[in-house]
Amino acid sequence: MRSWFGFLSLSLALLVSPATLAADVGSKVQNVNIRDANNNPATIPSLGSKVLAIFYTDPDVSDQNDPFADVLKAADLPDDKYQGIGIANLAEAPLKPNSLIRMIIRKKIAKYDSTILTDPDRTLATAWSLGDGNELSIVIIIDKTGTVKYVKRGQLSASESQAGLALIQQLIAQ
C-alpha cells in the first residue's frame, strides 16, 4: 500500500511541476514586463486586442519555427487584426552574450517586419507556466480576448503550420 501511495504522490508531483507545465488552451493570459530588442522595458503589444502568434524561443534554436513564420508572412494577414511576435528566452542561452543575441534579433525584425522582444529571466515562462523552454521554440496562438487557443512545444510540421494558419484566419474572422 505504501509503495502505491509513493508512486501516486510522485506522479502527481510530476504533473504539477513547473518544469512540465504548459500554457493551457482556453486559459486567459496576462501581460508581463519583459524587454525589447534594445533591452528597454516592454510588454506584449496588442495582447487582448489582436490575434497573436507568439514564438517564445531559446536563442540556441532561433530558426526552429521559421518555416511557420514564413507561412504566416506569406498569408499577408491583416495588420489591424493580427500580429506575430517573437520573444527570445535569453535565460536558456547563458553562454551567448545578450548583445550578440540582440543583434540577431534586430536582423529578424527586419526580415519578418514584426516585433521581437526578450525575456532575460524567464518572466513570461513563469507567468504563463510554459515550463522548460531549453532547446525549444514554443508557439502560442492567442485570440483577441487574450485567451490561449493553441500551444506547441517544438517545431511545427508542415501540416501543423497549415492548421495554425487556418486557426489564425478563423480567429481573425470572428
N, C-alpha and C positions, 0 to 999 in steps of 0.2 A: 504494500500500500504506500509506503514511504517513497519508493522509487518512482511510482506513478505520479505522486504529488510533486516530486522534484522535477520530473520531466515536464509536467504541465506548467509549473512555475517558470521553468527555463523557456518553454515555448511561448508563453505569454510575454515574458520579458523581451524576447527577440521580436515579437510582433509590435511592441510599443517602443522599442529602442529608437532614439532619434537617428541613428545611423541607417535605419532601414525604412523610415517613413518617406512618403512622397505626398505632394500636394494632392488632395482628394478632389476628384471630379465632382462638381456640384457645390464645393465649398467657395465661399466668398473670401477673397484675399484683400489685405490692406496694403497701402503703400508704405514703403520704408525709406529711410535715409541712407543712400549709398553715395557713389562718387561718379563724376563724368570722366571723359577721356583725358581731361587735363587735371584730374584729381580735385576738382571743386565739388562741393556738396550738390547732390541731385536726388530727385525722386523719379519714379517711373512715369513718364508723361502719358497722358491720355488714359490712365487706368481709371476705369469706371465711366468712360465716355466714348471709347472706340473699341473695336475688336482688336485684340493684341495677339501677336505671335512673339513669345519671348524665348530667346535662346540663351539659357544660363549655362555657360561653358567654361570648363577647365582650359586655360590657355594652351596647355600641352596638346590638346586635341581641338584646336580652334577651328579647324576645317571640317570637323566630323559631320555637321549638318548643313554645310554649304550647298549640297545638291537641293535640299528642301528650300533653302533661302533663294536659290536660283529659280525654282518653280514658282515661288511666291512673287519674285520680282518680275518674271515673265508674264504673270497673270495680270499685271497692271491694275492692282486693286485700288479702289478709290481712297485717296489720302484723307478725305473728310470722315471716313468711316473705319479705316484700318490703319494700323501701324505695326511694323516689325521692329523689335528691339532686341539688341544683343546685350548681355551682361556677362562680363568676364569675371569669373570666380578666381580672383588673384590669390586667395589663400591656398589654392591647390597647386600653385606653381611657385613655391618659395625660393627655388634656385635661380629663377629668371628675374632680372631686375624689372621692377614695375615700369621704369622709364622705357625699356625695350618693348614691353607688352603694350604700353600706351601708344607707342609709335606704330605698332602693328594694327592696333585698334583704329587709329586715325586713317590708315590705308583702307581698312574695311568700311569705315564710314563713307569714304569717297566712293568705293566700289558699289556698295549697296544703297547709298543715299538714305541711310537710316541712322537711328540713334543707337550708340553702343556706350553703355555705362560700365562701371567697375564696382566690384564688391570685394574690398580688400580683406574683410574679416568675417565672411560668411553670414552677414546680417540678413540677407534675403533668404539664404538657405535655412537659417534658423527660424525666421519669422514665418516662412511658408512650409516648414517641415519637409524640405526637399531631400534630406538625408545626405549621404556621402556623394559628393559630386566629383571625386577624383577620377581623372581619365574619362570624363563623360561630358556630353552636351545634353542638357535636359531641355526639351521643348515643351512649352506650356502655352496652350491657347486659352485665352480669356475673353469672355463676351463683354459687351459694352456696359454691363452692370457690375463688372468685377468678379464674375463667377467663373471658376475654372471649368472648362469644357473638355480639355484633353491634356494629358501628361504622358510624355515618352522619355524614358531614360536611355540614352544611347542613340545610335544612328538610325534614322528612319529609312526604311526600304523605299523603293520606288512606289509601291502600292500604298504604303503608309503616307508618303508625301502627297500622292494624289488624293487620298482620303482626308488628309489635313487641309489641303486646299479646298476641297468640297465643303468641309465643315466651316472653314472661314467664310467662304462665299455664302453659305446658308445663314451664318450668324450676321453677316453684313446685311442680308436681305430682310432680316427680322426687324 
